Amino acid sequence: MRRNFGPQPYLFPMPVLIIGTYNEDGVPNAMNAAWGTIADMDRVAIFLADHKTTQNIFARRDFTVSLATADQVVPADYVGIVSANDEPNKFAKTGWTAEKSAHVDAPLFAELPVALECRMVSYDEESELLIGQIVNVCAHESVLREDGSVDMAKLRPIAYDPMNHDYLLVTEKVGNAFEDGVELK
């Protein structure tokens, strides 16, 4: 027997995304956003209500999207529960180090090794859907395999479980995409 929950945002995994922007005074800003995904080969889609981060994106048009990691759960959660509108030292309290992106007018965070560098394409006020063009993807060498690709086991990305309000580690390999299903052909 199945239990019904009604309409809920119960899709898993939901990557924990840290959106990086600059405030009007040039101070780095970070926000946790779990409602985002890839929307096309060079597009990211993120649902963002009216936040300081959203206003920063409107002003500069650029932002970064970093993958939160298991070793950064505390600051990643903090930037999701505290508003830069209420806490002027929000970024400083994370302990993160901001680095200027070479591709967009937005910060990268040294402690978050993989990031998408993005430029705003559109924002729909009714649905609060932000579409960004992925200008570049960068990764710190510490999380790369010998072939140069990102090693998810080294990165240790986390996902948000909306059913239980948990952060979960997402790294165990269970199969091979575009290969394992061939046996059923």
C-alpha positions, 0 to 999 in steps of 0.5 A: 500500500502506498501513502499519499502526500499530496502535492509536494516538492519531493524529487530527489536528488536535489543538488545543493547549489551555492549561488555566488554574486557581488553586492553593490559594494563589491562584497561577495554574497553566497546563497544556498538554492536547492531548486535548480537543475541543468536546463540545456547543454549550456543553461542552468535553471534555478528558482529564486524568489526575491533575495539579495542574491536575486537583486545582485544578479539583476544588477550585474547579470552574472553569477556562479553556481557551486556544488556544495560538498560534505565538508562544507555543510555548515557554511552551506546551510548557513547561507541558506538560512541567513539573509544578506539583507539582515546580516551584513557580515554573512559572507565573512561568517562562512569562512570561505575565500572569494576569488574573482571569476575570470569569465563572469562578474561574480565570485568563486569560492575556494572551498567549493571546488566545482562551479558553473560561471553563468550570465543571466538569460532571463528571469520570470517574475511569476514563476521566479525562474532564473535561466542562466547561460553557462559561460564556463565550468571550472574545477579545482585540480584536487577533485580531478581524475587522471583523465581531467574529469571531475571525480565525484568521490573526491568532490563529495557533493551533497544533495538536499532531501526535501522529504526529511530536510537532510543533506545526503552524500551522493557519491556511490557508483551503482552502474554505468550510464548508457551501458548497463541497459544494453543487456535488455536490448 
